[in-house]
Amino acid sequence: MYDVVIIGAGATGSATARELSRFKGKFLVLEAEADVCSGTTKANSAIVHAGYDAVPGSKKAKYNVDGSEMMEALSKELDFPYSRIGSLVVCRKDQDRSELERLLEQGKKNGVRDLRIIERDEIVEMEPNIADDIECALYAPTAAIVCPFGMNIAFAENAADNGVEFAFNSRVTSIEKVGDHFSIKTDTDTYETRAVVNAAGVYADVLHNMVSEKKLHITARKGEYELFDKSAGNHVRHTIFQLPSKLGKGILVSPTVHGNLLVGPTATDIDDKEGTNTTADGLSQVEKMSALSVKNIPYRSVITSFAGLRAHEDGGDFIIGECDDCKGFFDAAGIESPGLSSAPAIGKDLGQMVAAWLGLDENPLFNGTRKGILDPKKLSFEERNELIKKNPAYGQIICRCESVTAGEIIDAITRTLGAKTLDGIKRRTRAGMGRCQAGFCTPRQMDLLEKYAHLTPEGVTKSGGDSVLVYGKTK
């Protein structure tokens, strides 16, 4: 019998798990995929929004601003990449300037600090590659960029280090209220728990509707992106947004915390909750629309494209808290943009809400800090030489594009909630994220997975499940 079972190991579920680990109890996170950060969190804009876009008084507004304020301190406590670079919402000469003024006033109501409207001369000084017909912009200096993988993994690792259990490849098939507790069936096991936290992303409506007569409906809203080589990473210095529409914040152009350039996303409502394929039309739209805000984007430097899904609930706002007609069942549903920015604040509120409902005592052994994977590139030449003397694995370059060493990959595999797939290594170390997109380093990564994750060659996968790379020997 668990005190709490959290369904979903994305940013929101993992942040909630970490908050619950501040209390004494028996906690479990169930994840349908082979690793944390395998759903919405793995494919998004990596933006920490300032908070001007959400409707005042909405849960989106509250959690966006609160989460943004928490993020910098958390990045230091949990050691994940974060940079407060600021953002611009640009307005062309043929657009209505009053929309910027509306966003400015809305942001002030939401508690966003230091917002102001700036004119073209200042915009060009900040962003030399801004499009020629951009006239003015809303400047939000508190906006930032973050590594979504790093943040999600950090929350999960810290939760696990503080006693939270994780079960992967565990897709929930039914939830039933049995007396004063819940019985949760997955495709492999059955779990009993006093309380449930539903953080299942695009599937949150499916799980909610298993226990409640007040039904939810979530639409998967697909966003397609293009990622550019680091040679294009300085094309813009801030996150450049277009004026938002009813489908979202439009096509953005932004640097990433790792030095790349990111352009996207589109916004297409689809029926398939697994529909993360990219399309020629979608990527064409990304390139056409991005040129309206930023000129001279070097599209020949694109190294990959990808798509992610946002969980859009019909009501248009986050659904956070206990289900009205099913006590002990807590939702974190409809977590679309600004969900990544909001995750720390949602996790904090939800964790404390559930702990109070169960009457849990504080955990005196809670440790809120975590050290990430050592990056030798950040060391001095002398420090790196000393590291290699102590551990020669840090002198073996596995991924040439990103200069990732065997030492980093071994750490990624053997640490708390270690990587068991090639994507798991990629999200922890960036091996395979460079220009050649794992074209050269895959065999070496497979060797390390076999040795340190104790897998057979046929057991090594790209992302779990049926994504095998080796079927057997030819001779």
HUKAFEN-V760933 format. One record per backbone hydrogen bond with DSSP energy under -0.5 kcal/mol. NH is the residue of the N-H (numbers start at 1). CO is the residue of the C=O. If there is no record, write none. Layout:
nh = {NH,NH}
co = {CO,CO}
This chain:
nh = {2,3,4,5,6,7,8,8,14,15,16,17,18,19,20,21,22,23,24,27,28,29,30,30,31,34,37,42,43,48,49,58,62,63,64,65,66,67,68,69,70,71,72,74,75,76,77,78,79,80,83,85,86,87,88,89,90,90,91,93,95,97,99,100,101,102,103,104,105,106,107,108,109,110,111,111,112,116,118,120,122,123,124,125,126,127,130,131,134,135,135,136,137,138,139,139,140,140,141,143,144,145,146,147,148,151,152,153,154,155,156,157,158,159,160,161,162,163,164,165,167,169,170,173,174,176,178,178,179,181,182,183,184,184,185,185,186,187,191,193,194,195,196,197,198,198,199,199,203,204,207,208,209,210,211,211,212,215,219,220,221,221,222,222,223,225,226,227,228,229,232,233,235,239,240,240,241,241,242,243,245,248,252,253,254,256,259,261,262,263,264,265,266,268,270,273,275,276,283,284,285,286,287,288,289,290,291,292,293,294,295,299,301,302,303,304,306,307,308,310,312,312,313,314,316,319,320,321,323,326,329,330,330,331,332,333,336,339,342,343,345,346,347,348,349,350,351,352,353,354,355,356,357,358,359,360,363,364,366,368,370,372,376,378,379,384,385,386,387,388,389,390,391,394,395,396,397,398,398,399,400,403,404,406,406,407,409,410,411,412,413,414,415,418,419,422,423,425,426,427,428,429,430,430,431,433,437,439,442,445,446,447,448,449,450,451,452,453,455,455,459,460,460,462,463,467,468,469,470}
co = {192,26,26,195,28,197,6,30,10,11,12,13,14,15,16,17,19,20,361,25,4,165,6,28,167,463,9,39,40,144,47,55,58,59,60,61,62,63,64,65,66,67,68,70,71,72,73,74,75,75,145,83,143,140,239,138,88,241,136,133,92,95,96,97,97,98,99,100,101,102,103,104,105,106,107,108,107,139,137,135,119,119,120,121,122,123,127,293,131,91,133,91,118,89,116,137,87,138,139,140,48,83,46,81,146,147,148,149,150,151,152,153,154,155,156,157,158,160,159,27,29,33,31,185,185,183,176,181,177,178,193,176,182,191,174,183,189,171,184,182,2,3,328,5,196,330,7,197,200,201,203,204,205,207,207,208,208,213,312,270,219,310,220,268,308,306,263,304,261,301,229,230,232,86,238,253,88,239,249,90,248,245,264,240,262,260,256,228,254,226,252,224,224,222,220,271,272,274,279,280,281,282,283,284,285,286,287,289,290,290,129,297,298,299,227,227,225,276,223,221,219,310,311,217,313,333,318,331,329,323,326,196,328,321,198,319,334,336,338,339,342,342,343,344,345,346,347,348,349,350,351,352,353,354,355,355,22,362,363,366,77,370,374,375,376,380,381,382,383,384,385,386,387,391,392,393,395,396,404,404,398,399,399,393,396,393,405,406,407,408,409,410,411,415,412,461,462,421,422,423,424,425,425,426,425,430,434,436,438,441,442,443,444,445,446,447,448,449,449,450,456,456,457,467,464,464,466,460,460}
